[in-house]
Amino acid sequence: MRISGYIGTVGIVGMILANSAFANDRGVVNPSCKPEPENQCAFGELRKASLAGKDLHSGNYDTARMDEANLAGADLSDSSMQIVNLTRANLAKANLKRVHLHAANLSNANLAEANLSGATLTKASLRGANLSGANLLKASLQGADLSGATWINGRVCAEGSIGGCK
């Protein structure tokens, strides 16, 4: 009985976190979020932020709003970015090595020539994203939606491309 109660609680917490990518639209914002190395920006409000070339390594951006942010050439290596919203963000030539992007929304994001080696992109939405020239060595794309994405070789992925470009 106690185990099933525990599993139920974990399931509820998981559902809350899974629906939190847009939590900032409901007034849940982290006021102490500062875009700097090793920060704590979970629930951060960084929409349309100009952070090109910034050192932001080892940060926590879980559930942050970073849609349309300019992160071109930024170093986000070893960061946690689960359920983050990076819709239409510019991540060209960004260092995303070993970044945890589980269930991230990267729809229509520019990831051209980005370093995503060792990154976790499980269940991420990369619909319409530009991955041309990106480094995906040892990246996990399990369950990732690549429909309409421009693949590393410039080919456009077919609708229904899940976990790889078809």
Sequence and secondary structure as in RCSB ss.txt:
>XXXX:A:sequence
MRISGYIGTVGIVGMILANSAFANDRGVVNPSCKPEPENQCAFGELRKASLAGKDLHSGNYDTARMDEANLAGAD
LSDSSMQIVNLTRANLAKANLKRVHLHAANLSNANLAEANLSGATLTKASLRGANLSGANLLKASLQGADLSGAT
WINGRVCAEGSIGGCK
>XXXX:A:secstr
 HHHHHHHHHHHHHHHHHTGGGGGGGT   TT   STT B TT B TT B TT B TT B TT B TT B TT B
 TT B TT B TT B TT B TT B TT B TT B TT B TT B TT B TT B TT B TT B TT B TT B
 TTS B  TT BSS  
